[in-house]
Amino acid sequence: MLDFNPRPSMAERINALVDVALIAERKATPRRTYLGASRLGHACERALQFEFAGAPKDEGSDFGGQTLRIFEIGHQLEDLAIRWLRAAGLDLYTRKGNRPDGEQFSFSVAGGRIRGHVDGVIAAAPAALGLRTPALWECKTMNAKNWRACVKDGVAVSKPVYAAQIAIYQAYMEPSVPGISSAPALFTAINKDTAELHHEQVAFDADLAQRMSDRAVRILQATDAGELLPRIAANRDFFECRFCVHAERCWSLAA
């Protein structure tokens, strides 16, 4: 007799347990109660407002186990990049005092309602590189397609959210790390598919940093006043809206 309901394989059973554990960990993590500077470059201010206010995501839009595994792999690759750059002679600090138990470099403004955590600060580098220091270091992992676009067009064009993050980090870290906004940041992109590395210097864009700061204040003020910021698009088929975790909530509202 044919078995039309075969038992899941060992791999499937183990993976299911792994994913259940990761999803449970994610749900147990307290939500952010502040605007993260790494998100301020997102195209839609209303989406950022929903995030800040802790609005529930649309049903079925939470990250699955595989996506959470991808995120964790990215964090591990960033740790490898730190080791590789230090081995290459860069004096890279990821925590104050460069101690494992030291505080991560960060900033907090607007009464703690706008915050950012920095990947690292380069205090010195081999003279042959010609890097000015202290310099902000920001690292991202990407699939091969996005990595190639970043190499070809640069981070500001291919990944404007990252460019905005770098600019606002340089601006807000200046009081605690004097000179960090004068030196170009070093942006490192890791190709997750091939382990290729791309390094790019990013000069401080004061105008971009100001626009992102103004945006953050606008989101805080609108939320405090109970006002909803405009949508990014006039119809739901817009690219950003199709992938938004708040699309159902957003488009169910009158305006």
FIBA-921850 format. One record per atom (N, C-alpha, C, O, CB): residue in one letter; x, y, z. Coordinates in steps of 0.001 Angstrom, whole numbers, padded with zeros to 6 digits, always signed. Atoms other than C-alpha are relative to their C-alpha. Glycine has a CB too. Layout:
AXYZ
...
***
This chain:
M+000848-001200+000000
M+000000+000000+000000
M+000887+001255+000000
M+001837+001356+000776
M-000961+000003+001240
L-000794-001222+000098
L+001359+003410-000966
L-000269+000907+001199
L-001404+001045+001655
L-000310+000742-001314
D+000123-000931-001128
D+002035+005857+001856
D-000019+001416-000556
D+001005+001940-000994
D+001173-000184+001033
F+000125-001356+000547
F+000701+009244+000776
F+000340+001072+001037
F+000321+002264+000727
F-001416+000223-000526
N-000374-000929-001053
N+001720+010833+004073
N+001320-000446+000637
N+001370-000797+001816
N-001119+000099+001066
P-001280+000462-000535
P+005385+009947+004440
P+000446+000845+001180
P+000163+002041+001255
P+001067+000022-001084
R-000499-000711-001168
R+007029+010860+007703
R+001079+000989-000432
R+001897+000658-001290
R+000551-000990+001056
P-001061-000953+000350
P+009194+014006+007493
P+001378-000613+000237
P+001574-001413+001152
P-000149+001301+000817
S-001363+000500-000137
S+012878+013289+007021
S+000647+000543+001269
S+000144+001476+001896
S+000837+000379-001228
M-000735-000473-001163
M+015390+013696+009816
M+000386+001474-000165
M+000265+002264+000772
M+001254-000860+000224
A-000397-001392+000251
A+016640+016923+008197
A-001171+000943+000198
A-001031+002002+000810
A+000559+000155-001419
E+001175-000856-000132
E+013135+018332+008006
E-000421+000150+001458
E-000810+001236+001886
E-001155-000561-000819
R+000402-000068-001406
R+012390+017459+011633
R+000959+000869+000817
R+000528+001665+001652
R-000068-001407+000598
I-000976-000822-000725
I+015634+018989+012927
I-000158+001466-000375
I-000164+002342+000490
I+001439-000473-000295
N+000132-001390+000452
N+015216+022105+010802
N-001256+000655+000566
N-001246+001839+000902
N-000028+000061-001529
A+001229-000546-000571
A+011662+022542+012042
A+000210+000403+001448
A-000285+001442+001885
A-001139-001014-000103
L-000273-000326-001401
L+012875+022456+015637
L+000908+001223+000115
L+000699+002082+000972
L+000642-001199+000713
V-000888-001168+000008
V+015683+024921+014870
V-000800+001267-000266
V-000629+002277+000418
V+001112-000162-001060
D+000766-001189+000371
D+013243+027313+013232
D-000967+000410+001106
D-001139+001599+001372
D-000767-000250-001297
V+000899-000307-001118
V+010748+027056+016097
V+000764+000716+001109
V+000268+001678+001696
V-000657-001292+000548
A-000812-000621-001053
A+013546+027912+018541
A+000392+001428-000362
A+000337+002322+000482
A+001257-000830+000260
L-000415-001340+000423
L+014749+030895+016500
L-001178+000968+000016
L-001035+002119+000429
L+000622-000049-001405
I+001184-000857+000006
I+011235+032259+016066
I-000405+000353+001430
I-000813+001482+001704
I-001169-000693-000735
A+000325-000260-001406
A+010620+031901+019814
A+000960+001021+000590
A+000544+001909+001335
A+000044-001301+000817
E-000981-000978-000475
E+013846+033778+020550
E-000345+001389-000510
E-000277+002370+000230
E+001419-000392-000445
R+000344-001289+000604
R+012787+036529+018171
R-001197+000635+000705
R-001190+001829+001003
R-000303-000175-001496
K+001208-000519-000640
K+009364+036880+019778
K+000268+000440+001438
K-000397+001336+001958
K-001102-001057-000022
A-000314-000336-001389
A+010934+037011+023243
A+000872+001249+000115
A+001047+001790+001207
A+000694-001169+000669
T-000850-001189-000010
T+013196+039900+022252
T-000854+001258+000152
T-001771+001468-000642
T+000848+000076-001292
P+000806-001223-000173
P+011811+043215+023568
P+000085+000887-001235
P+001155+001040-001824
P+000467+000787+001244
R-000009-000856+001183
R+010801+045528+020770
R+000723+001304+000294
R+000802+001746+001440
R-001431+000280-000478
R-000642-001304-000145
R+012684+048733+020166
R-001023+001050+000404
R-002146+001072-000099
R+000699+000410-001307
T+000870-001105-000398
T+011195+051742+021869
T+000558+001325-000523
T+000201+002395-000032
T-000152+000047+001539
Y-000639-001182+000563
Y+013250+054167+019806
Y+000101-000136-001505
Y-000073-001222-002058
Y+001390+000217+000613
L-000257+000006+001433
L+013892+055138+016212
L+001449-000412-000223
L+002369+000261+000244
L-000295+001396-000637
G-001357+000435+000291
G+016901+053196+014992
G+000562+000773-001180
G-000060+000833-002241
G+000037-001504-000280
A-000597-000808+001071
A+019233+055367+012922
A+000283-000826-001249
A+000343-000279-002350
A+001289+000646+000488
S-000271+000841+001158
S+019960+052396+010673
S-001206-000119-000920
S-001075-000566-002059
S+000436-001373+000451
R+001222+000130+000793
R+016353+052547+009447
R-000468+001329-000603
R-001387+001350-001422
R-001102-000579+000857
L+000532-001308+000390
L+015981+056283+008854
L+000030+000252-001502
L-000710+001102-001997
L+000770+001080+000691
G-000049-000187+001447
G+016899+056001+005174
G-001083-000743-000751
G-001162-000651-001976
G+001321-000427-000513
H+001111+000723+000641
H+013865+053794+004500
H-000870+000988-000767
H-001076+002117-000323
H-000851-000774+001057
A+000685-000928+000899
A+011800+055282+001686
A-001273+000599+000581
A-001599+001745+000273
A-000328-000695-001274
C+001320-000447-000443
C+008470+055580+003550
C-000002+000437+001460
C+000307-000355+002350
C-001017-001105-000202
E+000036-000516-001366
E+008087+057783+006619
E-001154-000615+000796
E-001032-000800+002007
E-000125+001529-000015
R+001110+000614-000722
R+004724+056239+007489
R+000398-001389+000502
R+000044-001770+001618
R-001251-000091-000903
A-000468+001323-000430
A+006321+052777+007607
A+000905+000131+001216
A+000812-000665+002151
A+000746-000717-001147
L-000871-000242-001150
L+008967+054145+009963
L-000811+000399+001230
L-000479+000018+002352
L+001027+001089-000329
Q+000864-000395-001116
Q+006236+055702+012091
Q-000690-001215+000601
Q-000791-001320+001823
Q-001045+001027-000462
F+000610+001231-000499
F+004456+052333+012352
F+001011-000796+000824
F+000683-001319+001889
F-000533-000856-001170
E-001057+000723-000720
E+007752+050727+013394
E+000231+000618+001372
E+000265-000081+002384
E+001313+000004-000812
F-000298-000700-001248
F+008438+053360+016034
F-001132-000166+001011
F-000885-000334+002205
F+000248+001485-000271
A+001162+000101-000893
A+004909+053142+017456
A-000273-001439+000432
A-001119-001679+001293
A-001237+000570-000685
G+000205+001403-000364
G+005145+049343+017658
G-001288-000567-000542
G-001871-001463+000068
G+000016-000151+001486
A+001225+000518+000607
A+002170+048761+015365
A+000192-001464-000386
A+001235-001820-000934
A-000399+000841-001239
P-000131+001415+000376
P+001510+045032+014877
P+000220-000155-001503
P-000359+000581-002303
P-001250-000786+000429
K-000213+000280+001421
K+002771+043647+011583
K-001198-000740-000570
K-001978-001346+000165
K+001289-000821-000211
D+001073+000730+000661
D+000363+042234+009030
D+000142-001494+000258
D+001251-002002+000421
D-000001+000286-001510
E-000021+001436-000245
E-000586+038617+009569
E+000838-000711-001062
E+000696-000463-002259
E-001430-000563+000021
G-000831+000772+000924
G+001956+036247+008052
G+001246+000722-000475
G+001976+000191-001312
G-000804-000388-001177
S-001153-000763+000481
S+004621+038932+007608
S+001220-000108+000917
S+002271+000459+000616
S-000382+001449-000153
D-001148+000174-000883
D+006860+037930+010518
D+001063-000851-000683
D+000762-001662-001558
D-000430-000642+001333
F-001095+000740+000604
F+010257+036537+009645
F-000103-001480+000356
F-000378-001838+001502
F+001352+000570+000453
G-000047+001436-000233
G+010427+032766+009235
G+001374-000433+000460
G+002310+000365+000511
G-000389-000755-001255
G-001255+000518-000522
G+013165+030543+010552
G+001160+000146-000963
G+002269+000481-000546
G-000160-001431+000362
Q-001099-000098+000959
Q+015190+030540+007341
Q+000533+001422-000087
Q+001745+001626-000158
Q-000454-000472-001378
T-000437-001398+000050
T+015267+034345+007209
T+000809+000352+001241
T+001816+001054+001153
T-001211+000942-000129
L-000737-000270-001236
L+016373+034481+010838
L+001380-000649-000039
L+002341-000095+000494
L-000790-000506+001219
R-001309+000629+000150
R+019166+032024+010017
R+000906+000840-000894
R+002102+000975-000632
R-000147-001416-000575
I-000779-000860+000901
I+020279+034280+007179
I+000528+001213+000754
I+001681+001605+000574
I-000858+000452-001206
F-000428-001153-000789
F+020388+037247+009572
F+001178-000379+000905
F+002160+000358+000997
F-001177+000543+000845
E-001068+000404-000921
E+022529+035316+012061
E+001303-000272-000728
E+002378+000064-000232
E-000415-001234+000778
I-001209+000243+000790
I+024948+034194+009370
I+000657+001329-000357
I+001882+001450-000335
I-000331-000806-001285
G-000545-001322+000312
G+025330+037840+008374
G+000768+000590+001164
G+001828+001185+000974
G-001110+000940-000401
H-000705-000517-001182
H+026272+038785+011935
H+001335-000712+000194
H+002331-000085+000554
H-000870-000161+001262
Q-001246+000748-000148
Q+028871+036030+012041
Q+001023+000427-001042
Q+002217+000489-000747
Q-000263-001501-000108
L-000923-000456+001045
L+030367+037207+008744
L+000596+001359+000350
L+001755+001630+000035
L-000720+000075-001357
E-000529-001296-000430
E+030715+040704+010165
E+001115-000197+001022
E+002112+000525+000999
E-001125+000879+000594
D-001063+000301-000963
D+032733+039236+013044
D+001263-000460-000709
D+002371-000117-000296
D-000463-001070+000994
L-001164+000434+000775
L+034999+037567+010496
L+000675+001190-000673
L+001903+001273-000708
L-000412-001042-001054
A-000570-001185+000654
A+035445+040861+008635
A+000830+000808+000985
A+001873+001349+000619
A-001112+000879-000600
I-000762-000714-001030
I+036587+042470+011888
I+001370-000662+000178
I+002399+000011+000218
I-000778+000019+001354
R-001267+000723-000177
R+039213+039767+012346
R+000917+000196-001199
R+002120+000399-001034
R-000261-001497+000217
W-000811-000143+001205
W+040381+040047+008737
W+000624+001387-000099
W+001798+001516-000447
W-000841-000276-001235
L-000528-001360+000096
L+040751+043836+008847
L+001078+000248+001052
L+002077+000912+000777
L-001131+001023+000156
R-001030-000141-001031
R+042659+043701+012108
R+001276-000735-000409
R+002382-000247-000178
R-000514-000536+001353
A-001168+000752+000471
A+044942+041047+010623
A+000740+000763-001096
A+001951+000613-001261
A-000427-001382-000519
A-000604-000800+001066
A+045537+043436+007708
A+000677+001259+000530
A+001266+002015-000243
A-001051+000381-001019
G-000707-001128-000595
G+046843+046055+010139
G-000862+001189+000367
G-000333+002212+000803
G+001038+000448-000916
L+000864-001110-000393
L+043801+048253+010737
L-000273-000077+001497
L-000602-001138+002027
L-001329-000019-000801
D+000286-000076-001441
D+043381+049380+014341
D-001493+000296+000141
D-001914+001448+000249
D+000887+001112+000725
L+001450-000104+000045
L+039659+048707+014433
L-000599-000283+001370
L-000402-001352+001947
L-000575-000961-001042
Y+000670+000132-001298
Y+037660+049270+017603
Y-001493-000242-000244
Y-002145+000522-000956
Y+000225+001280+000888
T+001431+000258+000100
T+034211+047716+017848
T-000702+000256+001327
T-001926+000389+001371
T-000248-001432-000455
R+000545-000316-001325
R+033729+048357+021569
R+000974+000928+000719
R+002170+000929+000426
R-000253-001304+000837
K-000845-000947-000717
K+035052+050992+023915
K+001090-000760+000740
K+000817-001723+001456
K-000835+000858+000984
G-001134+000677-000597
G+038507+049998+025070
G+000393-001261-000736
G+001340-001946-000350
G-000298-000327+001416
N-000212+001223+000769
N+038365+047199+022473
N-000018-001246+000882
N+000699-002215+000629
N+001317+000079-000746
R+000170+001144-000900
R+037346+044853+025291
R-001291-000717-000371
R-002283-000069-000704
R-000022+000452+001500
P+001221+000744+000331
P+034834+042053+024644
P-001193+000416+000848
P-002338+000354+000399
P+000240-001481+000168
D+001090-000402-000887
D+032832+043305+027633
D-000238+001504-000021
D-001039+002024+000756
D+000291-000449+001414
G+000168-001450+000081
G+033128+046958+026638
G-001303+000376-000689
G-001910-000432-001391
G+001174+000626-000739
E+001220-000479+000641
E+030190+049048+025522
E+000211+000175-001492
E+001284+000582-001938
E-000455+001317+000627
Q-000058-000245+001428
Q+029417+049154+021831
Q-000062+001506-000243
Q-000757+002227+000472
Q-001153-000734-000740
F+000075-001410+000358
F+030010+052542+020219
F-001434+000317-000431
F-002014-000376-001267
F+001021+000349-001134
S+001392-000322+000290
S+026636+054226+020078
S-000275+001465+000298
S+000568+002166+000858
S-000945-000897+000810
F+000442-001341-000373
F+024740+057483+020373
F-001483-000057+000330
F-002201-000961-000097
F+000281+001030-001140
S+001399-000101-000404
S+021426+058496+021865
S-000357+001470+000105
S+000286+002217+000843
S-000261-000740+001351
V+000420-001401-000011
V+019630+061787+021250
V-001523+000053+000158
V-002201-000975+000156
V+000457+000740-001309
A+001452-000220-000155
A+016147+063261+021695
A-000552-000804+001171
A-001585-001463+001059
A-000749-000380-001296
G+000455+000706-001185
G+015846+061817+025170
G+000006-001509-000158
G-000804-002208+000451
G-001370+000452+000356
G-000099+001436+000219
G+016874+058369+023967
G-000966-000536-001033
G-001058-001749-001220
G-000219-000708+001274
R+001003+000455+000967
R+014183+058256+021292
R+000567-000188-001397
R-000103-000732-002275
R-001139+000980-000054
I-000727+000266+001242
I+016718+058255+018444
I+001356-000574+000409
I+002107+000066+001145
I+000158+001315-000893
R-001245+000645-000403
R+019624+055855+018788
R+000652-000708-001181
R+000007-001025-002180
R-000255-000994+001137
G-000729+000747+001016
G+022294+054164+016740
G+001166-000731+000615
G+001783-000246+001564
G+000484+000922-001106
H-001122+000811-000469
H+024889+051458+017289
H+000952-000214-001165
H+000559-000707-002223
H-000486-001366+000586
V-000998-000055+001056
V+028089+051673+015273
V+000780-001309-000076
V+001147-001885+000949
V+000952+001175+000226
D-000769+001244+000164
D+029887+048660+013811
D+001426+000160+000516
D+001959-000745+001158
D+000024-000424-001478
G-001365-000174-000485
G+033302+050145+014534
G+000577+001367-000318
G+000011+002147-001084
G+000881-001056-000579
V-000756-001232+000233
V+035766+053004+014588
V+001435-000393-000303
V+002051-001141+000455
V-000076+000973+001234
I-001393+000270+000372
I+039125+052841+012813
I+000865+001102+000592
I+000747+002272+000228
I+000177-000082-001561
A-000859-000980-000677
A+041723+054522+015006
A+001279+000254-000770
A+001846+001344-000691
A+000335-000472+001405
A-001234-000139+000789
A+044698+053921+012704
A-000003-001080-001077
A-000707-002084-000971
A+001286-000114+000910
A-000080+000948+001106
A+045582+052121+009476
A+001380+000075-000630
A+002059+001091-000482
A-001098+000279-001053
P-001300-000056+000683
P+048700+051209+007464
P+000115+001237-000885
P-000832+001597-001585
P+000213-001261-000842
A-000195-001245+000743
A+050148+054325+005868
A-000271-000166-001486
A-000738+000766-002141
A+001407+000513+000205
A+000179+000239+001427
A+049988+052741+002418
A-001452+000149-000445
A-001717+000399-001620
A+000498-001378-000352
L+001412-000112+000348
L+046184+052851+002554
L-000458+001448-000133
L-001427+001734-000836
L-000839-000704+001034
G+000374-001405+000068
G+046039+056606+003021
G-001333+000316+000656
G-001991+001289+000288
G-000042+000430-001416
L+001265-000240-000698
L+043041+056352+005337
L+000170+001070+001071
L+001110+001017+001864
L-000526-001302+000630
R+000010-000976-001075
R+042299+059363+007504
R-000778-000573+001170
R-001791-001250+000996
R-000610+001344-000467
T+000654+000541-001190
T+041352+058527+011034
T-000192+001111+001042
T+000498+002129+000989
T+000830-001171+000598
P+000876+001158-000179
P+039354+058294+013200
P-001068-000051-001080
P-001573+000984-001515
P-000654+000032+001381
A+000986+000182+001053
A+036961+056858+010640
A-001060-000992+000444
A-000762-002004+001079
A+000670-000472-001297
L+001102+000933-000253
L+033584+055236+011000
L+000185-001231-000879
L+000582-001121-002039
L-001386+000673-000273
W+000008+001229+000800
W+033472+051604+009879
W-001383-000609+000052
W-001940-000829+001127
W+001064-001012+000505
E+001311+000626+000092
E+030231+050100+008672
E+000106-001208-000919
E+000709-001129-001989
E-001071+001006-000517
C-000112+001252+000743
C+029866+046525+007426
C-001385-000567-000286
C-002258-000572+000582
C+000849-001022+000781
K+001250+000648+000386
K+027040+044832+005523
K+000315-001269-000791
K+001332-001353-001478
K-000892+000964-000834
T-000113+001195+000833
T+026577+041387+004011
T-001114+000039-001040
T-002217+000518-000774
T-000077-001308+000862
M+000957-000063+001113
M+024817+040973+000660
M+000089-001258-000829
M+001106-001952-000826
M+000256+001236-000883
N-000101+001069+000980
N+023910+038351-001874
N+000794+000502-001206
N+001089+001693-001308
N-001410-000497-000428
A-000902-000346+001101
A+025944+038305-005076
A-000556+001122-000875
A+000191+002000-001306
A+000270-001226-000854
K+000599-001025+000868
K+023481+040427-007085
K+000131+001383+000611
K+000565+002322-000055
K-001476-000312-000263
N-000084-001300-000661
N+023322+043239-004549
N+001443+000440+000185
N+001749+001629+000096
N-000704-000045+001347
W-001414-000331-000183
W+027069+043055-003923
W+000590+000564-001291
W+001316+001558-001267
W+000794-001243+000451
R-000516-000487+001290
R+027858+043466-007629
R-000516+001405-000301
R+000218+002238-000833
R-000397-000962-001138
A+000550-001338+000217
A+025524+046472-007807
A+000716+001026+000869
A+000951+002154+000436
A-001506+000016+000295
C-000702-000906-000906
C+027287+048016-004810
C+001393+000310-000534
C+001836+001458-000486
C+000091-000608+001411
V-001333-000205+000571
V+030700+047521-006421
V-000083+000906-001219
V+000749+001796-001400
V+000647-001348-000379
K+000133-000750+001260
K+029486+048949-009727
K-000402+001455+000228
K+000196+002361-000353
K-001026-000672-000902
D+000587-001335-000120
D+027491+051967-008541
D+000350+000734+001286
D+000106+001935+001399
D-001471-000103-000104
G-000296-000627-001276
G+028705+052619-005007
G-001181-000103+000947
G-002320-000291+000520
G+000383+001454-000200
V+001036+000221-001005
V+026769+052418-001772
V-001084+001072-000041
V-002251+000767+000206
V+000620-000046+001380
A+000995-001071-000013
A+025045+055803-002105
A-001085-000219-001037
A-002244+000127-000805
A+000668+001336-000236
V+000966+000239+001074
V+023358+054772-005366
V-000707-001330+000184
V-001930-001409+000071
V+000693+000038-001361
S+000581+001342-000056
S+022841+051049-004841
S-000722-000288+001309
S-001689-001050+001328
S+001074-001026-000209
K+000597+000243-001314
K+021976+051112-001133
K-000146+001319+000763
K+000587+001561+001723
K+000858-001007+000813
P+000142-001317-000656
P+020750+054602-000131
P-000330-000088+001487
P+000005+000824+002243
P-001076+000797-000691
V+000285+000142-001439
V+019483+053288+003229
V+001307-000096+000780
V+001425+000479+001862
V-000885-001255+000272
Y-001297+000121-000670
Y+023067+052352+004140
Y+000735+001331-000014
Y+001379+001699+000969
Y+000858-001085-000669
A-000661-001309+000095
A+024368+055717+002917
A-000570+000964+001035
A+000171+001725+001657
A-000159+000589-001422
A+000633-000858-000998
A+021848+057505+005132
A+000459-000388+001400
A+000713+000479+002237
A-001533-000086-000104
Q-000476+000482-001297
Q+022889+055348+008081
Q+001402+000512+000282
Q+001679+000996+001379
Q-000020-001532+000048
I-001384-000450-000172
I+026559+056207+007550
I+000042+001496+000307
I+000755+001928+001213
I+000834-000310-001263
A-000022-001454-000176
A+025858+059945+007278
A-000465+000408+001396
A+000160+001247+002044
A-000876+000672-001054
I+000520-000409-001310
I+023774+060167+010443
I+000895-000520+001119
I+001008+000121+002164
I-001442-000508+000194
Y-000961+000493-000985
Y+026269+057997+012343
Y+001188+000948+000112
Y+001624+001280+001214
Y+000480-001412-000373
Q-001140-000928-000029
Q+029115+060305+011342
Q-000375+001287+000729
Q+000421+001830+001495
Q+000477+000320-001436
A+000422-001257-000627
A+027105+063331+012454
A-000153-000150+001508
A+000362+000670+002267
A-001315+000481-000609
Y+000322+000135-001417
Y+025933+062016+015814
Y+001137-000589+000828
Y+001128-000470+002054
Y-001220-000853+000157
M-001148+000522-000743
M+029195+060273+016742
M+001091+001055+000183
M+002029+000839+000949
M+000574-001218-000715
E-001038-001035-000066
E+031218+063484+016310
E+000270+000481+001432
E+001437+000645+001787
E-000400+001183-000864
P-000297-000468-001364
P+030771+064665+019940
P+000827-000991+000817
P+001661-000575+001621
P-001289+000287+000729
S-000733+000996-000797
S+032117+061384+021367
S+001283-000464-000670
S+002198-000937+000003
S-000883-001197+000268
V-001226+000355+000729
V+034703+060696+018631
V+000356+001187-000901
V+000068+001157-002098
V-000187-001335-000849
P-000295-001199+000789
P+035972+064118+017496
P+000808-000314-001249
P+001811-001026-001198
P+000748+001007+000846
G-000696+000204+001262
G+037018+064148+013854
G-000596-001097-000860
G-000199-001260-002014
G+001424-000309+000263
I+000529+001133+000764
I+034937+061153+012775
I-000835+000449-001192
I-000996-000307-002150
I-000837-000891+000902
S+000756-000493+001150
S+032817+063303+010476
S+000903+000666-001039
S+000478+000915-002167
S-001065+000983+000462
S-000934-000615+000951
S+035898+064870+008869
S+000636-001037-000910
S+000918-000760-002076
S+001089+000767+000744
A-000623+001063+000777
A+037381+061573+007716
A-001074-000824-000706
A-002113-001110-000111
A+000870-000902+000906
P+000969+000877+000664
P+035564+059486+005096
P-000173-001308+000766
P+000792-001865+001290
P+000441-000291-001440
A+000265+001302-000613
A+033898+056398+006532
A+000519-001099-000915
A+000671-000895-002119
A-001516-000188+000279
L-000350+001168+000797
L+035038+052963+005397
L-001181-000964+000047
L-001562-001457+001109
L+001318-000682+000522
F+001126+000923+000121
F+032169+050825+004162
F+000497-001315-000584
F+001125-001337-001643
F-001131+000606-000882
T-000396+001335+000445
T+032777+047082+003831
T-001244-000802-000343
T-002177-000885+000456
T+000839-000726+001085
A+001100+000860+000424
A+030423+044828+001873
A+000548-001399-000256
A+001527-001567-000982
A-000705+000567-001273
I-000422+001390+000160
I+030755+041043+002056
I-000986-000721-000908
I-002192-000710-000663
I+000105-000715+001375
N+000821+000828+000877
N+029466+038874-000768
N-000222-001342+000695
N+000710-002134+000835
N+000675-000191-001409
K+000284+001221-000760
K+027730+036059+001119
K+000143-001260-000849
K+000334-002356-000321
K-001400+000064+000582
D-000078+001169+000875
D+027857+033795-001925
D+001433-000397-000343
D+001716-001571-000579
D-000762+000266-001270
T-001365+000277+000481
T+031564+034110-002777
T+001098+000405+000982
T+002268+000103+000749
T+000226+000711-001304
A-000952-000532-000978
A+033263+035718+000265
A+000866+001119-000581
A+001895+001458+000004
A+000890-001120+000518
E-000709-001169+000526
E+034448+038581-001974
E-000285+001199+000904
E-001355+001312+001502
E-000426+000303-001478
L+000110-001187-000832
L+035039+041851-000159
L+000065+001260-000853
L+000863+001361-001785
L+001102+000016+001060
H-000038-001322+000627
H+034294+045379-001301
H+000181+001029+001105
H-000537+001009+002105
H-001304+000286-000838
H-000242-001065-000966
H+035680+048374+000588
H-000112+001338-000726
H+000438+001520-001812
H+001402-000158+000684
E+000272-001278+000655
E+034584+051907-000182
E+000048+001124+001016
E-000533+001017+002096
E-001366-000025-000708
Q-000010-001170-000868
Q+035333+055280+001360
Q-001211+000870-000297
Q-001552+001103-001457
Q+001304+000805-000177
V+001221-000791+000145
V+032255+057418+001971
V+000184+001322+000734
V+000218+001363+001963
V-001243-000772+000547
A-000167-001320-000612
A+032724+061132+002551
A-001271+000412+000738
A-002373+000018+000355
A+000361+001052-001069
F+001142-000458-000796
F+030466+062782+005126
F-000910+000867-000846
F-000469+001855-001433
F+000471+000776+001244
D+001017-000763+000727
D+027273+064045+003491
D-000854+000729+001039
D-001822+000178+001562
D-000887-000938-000921
A+000685-000761-001048
A+026109+066777+005864
A-001459+000246-000342
A-002314+000212+000542
A+000703+001327+000232
D+001384-000249+000404
D+022967+067523+003834
D-000861-001243+000237
D-001987-001138+000722
D-000062+000420-001486
L+000731+001249-000207
L+021902+063866+003938
L-000230-000241+001492
L-001322-000629+001907
L+000766-001188-000625
A+000136+000178-001448
A+022574+063682+007675
A-001069+000925+000561
A-001843+000515+001426
A+001338+000258+000704
Q+001000-000948-000487
Q+020447+066799+008244
Q-001406-000435-000411
Q-002348-000339+000375
Q+000296+001412-000530
R+001322+000457+000458
R+017586+065427+006132
R-000487-001186+000838
R-001667-001270+001178
R+000052-000394-001497
M+000384+001164-000800
M+017618+062179+008093
M-000342+000415+001437
M-001263-000133+002044
M+001134-001047+000003
S+000295-000503-001336
S+017720+064055+011397
S-001356+000694+000024
S-002144+000499+000950
S+001098+000962+000467
D+001299-000671+000104
D+014797+066234+010292
D-001126-001018-000129
D-002203-000840+000441
D-000016+000962-001200
R+001002+001049+000161
R+012923+063103+009249
R-000320-000650+001346
R-001485-000873+001675
R+000489-001062-001003
A+000206+000627-001312
A+013429+061530+012670
A-000855+000889+000898
A-001784+000415+001553
A+001353-000291+000680
V+000776-000936-000818
V+012117+064637+014409
V-001447+000059-000481
V-002373+000118+000327
V+000632+001408-000036
R+001348-000047+000572
R+009133+064727+012044
R-000816-001225+000436
R-002000-001108+000753
R+000073+000074-001544
I+000689+001231-000412
I+008262+061116+012903
I-000372+000064+001473
I-001481-000310+001855
I+000883-001235-000269
L+000280-000114-001434
L+008533+061767+016635
L-001143+000974+000258
L-002059+000680+001026
L+001256+000453+000758
Q+001025-001029-000233
Q+006427+064916+016486
Q-001380-000460-000469
Q-002379-000241+000216
Q+000384+001302-000716
A+001281+000459+000527
A+003715+063357+014318
A-000596-001084+000896
A-001802-001095+001145
A+000167-000526-001433
T+000475+001073-000866
T+003486+060295+016559
T-000518+000560+001319
T-001570+000149+001810
T+001118-001015+000259
D+000436-000615-001259
D+003278+062409+019701
D-001331+000725-000160
D-002144+000756+000765
D+001060+000975+000509
A+001226-000767+000243
A+000503+064481+018126
A-001150-000885-000469
A-002258-000389-000674
A+000260+001087-001032
G+001044+000893+000483
G-001452+061400+017001
G-000316+000195-001461
G-001414-000125-001916
G-001238+000188+000798
E+000205-000234+001428
E-001002+062362+013365
E+000706-001084-000807
E+001759-001584-000412
E+000514+001404-000408
L-000584+001027+000860
L-000306+059898+010562
L+000706+000664-001171
L+000115+001481-001878
L-001084-000987-000505
L-000764-000576+001100
L+002411+060790+008090
L-000495-000556-001336
L-001109-001622-001377
L+001506-000284+000180
P+000502+000445+001317
P+001681+060510+004344
P+000626-001319-000447
P+001742-001663-000058
P+000273+001073-001054
R-000551+001187+000653
R+002113+057280+002420
R+001030+000429-001037
R+001046+001575-001488
R-001125-000847-000660
I-001000-000296+001026
I+004997+057064-000008
I-000607-000008-001396
I-000055+000598-002315
I+001142-001003+000071
A+000558+000198+001341
A+002691+056171-002915
A-001494+000268-000021
A-002152+000348+001016
A+000279-001420-000491
A+001429-000263+000181
A-000749+056840-004341
A-000796-001284-000174
A-002022-001261-000069
A-000218+000905-001200
N+000720+001264+000136
N-001602+053177-004914
N+000807-001141+000603
N+002026-001057+000748
N-000311-000290-001476
R-000587+001101-000754
R-000914+049874-003213
R+000962-000850-000828
R+001733-001630-000268
R-001092-000872+000549
D-000873+000803+000859
D+000887+048360-006202
D+001427+000528-000052
D+002297-000079-000677
D-000564-000055-001396
F-001353-000568-000008
F+003903+050582-005591
F+000978-001022+000585
F+000643-001763+001510
F+000041+001332+000816
F-000995+001009-000372
F+007085+048528-005188
F+000207-000098+001505
F+000134-001192+002064
F+001316+000306-000669
E-000264+000012-001432
E+007813+049536-001588
E-001200-000543+000779
E-001033-001249+001773
E+000350+001408+000485
C+001205+000417-000714
C+004210+048907-000549
C-000212-001510-000088
C-000719-002122+000853
C-001219+000728-000555
R+000230+001434+000187
R+004150+045365-001942
R+000819-000841+000972
R+000479-001995+001234
R+000330-000402-001428
F-000862+000753-000912
F+006907+044343+000476
F-000062+000527+001439
F+000726+000115+002291
F+001434+000042-000498
C+000090-000614-001331
C+005826+046386+003503
C-000783-000892+000955
C-001833-001424+000597
C-000661+001388-000088
V+000658+000854-000994
V+004896+044479+006660
V-001198+000692+000641
V-001906+000092+001451
V+000993-000411+001079
H+001158-000735-000522
H+002312+047173+007460
H-000975+000380-001116
H-001820+001254-000928
H+000463+001261+000738
A+000804-000398+001159
A+000647+047300+004032
A-001507-000117+000272
A-002263+000793-000068
A+000374-000856-001210
E+001428+000186-000263
E-002731+045893+005174
E-000533+001100+000897
E-001581+001687+000626
E-000257-001367+000640
R+000406-001050-000942
R-002938+048319+008086
R-000023+001362-000710
R-000973+002133-000576
R+000964+000041+001226
C-000143-001310+000644
C-001764+051259+005985
C-001126+000259-000995
C-001757+001316-000961
C+001352+000099-000710
W+000962-000228+001069
W-004105+050784+003036
W-001444-000225+000435
W-002371+000025-000335
W+000317-000893-001161
S+001366+000111-000526
S-007109+049979+005226
S-000468+001338+000582
S-001651+001518+000872
S-000075-001106+001080
L+000318-001311-000534
L-006959+053555+006507
L-000488+000911-001119
L-000169+000701-002289
L+001220+000611+000704
A+000591-000892+001004
A-008798+056350+004748
A+001054+000781-000762
A+000909+001032-001958
A-000966+000963+000659
A-001029-000818+000673
A-005657+058331+004009
A+001352-000356+000578
A+002367+000206+000165
A-000283+001534+000164
***
